[in-house]
Amino acid sequence: MAQYIRSLNPEVAVECNPHGLDGRNSMWNESVDFARILPHTNYFWTEGEQTGLADNGALLSKIRTFKMARTFDNRVFIKTNDSPLKMAEALAYNREGIGLIGGMEEMDGGNYHTPLPLTQQQKDYIRFLKIILIIIAVQQILQM
């Protein structure tokens, strides 16, 4: 399917929703073979793993999912609007991607024309991401 999509328009990104790595055997439980799916995509969604600390103090993160995405030259779509920690994790590991900082309600029912209110903290993270992207662009220009 990815070949057909790109034959129509090579500039189109291909994405899917296989979720990420959350400690379960997703190949067995959900029949997801990341090694066969992700080489053909640019992005994929993950909605299951948590970010933070468990009650027993164990770190819960999407780091393995982000590392897998990098292995297959993908970025991960994640919902980060409810947690500054999720935004920071995405900035650190998601190849210059901050995730979905808006709520899903903006996309549901054609409500995407409604202005999205952002908190000051979300605006600060976006500003930081823009600075990172400018630095990366300047470094690439200097390497030419």
Buried (B, 14 or more C-beta within 10 A) or exposed (E): EBEEEBEEEEEEEBBBEBBBBBEEEBEEEEEBEBEEBBEBBBBBBBEBBEBEEEEEEEEEBBBBBBEBBEEBEBBBBBBBBEBEEBBBBBBEBBEEBBBBBBBEEBEEEEEEEEEEEBEEEBEEBBEBBEEEEEEEEEEEEEEE
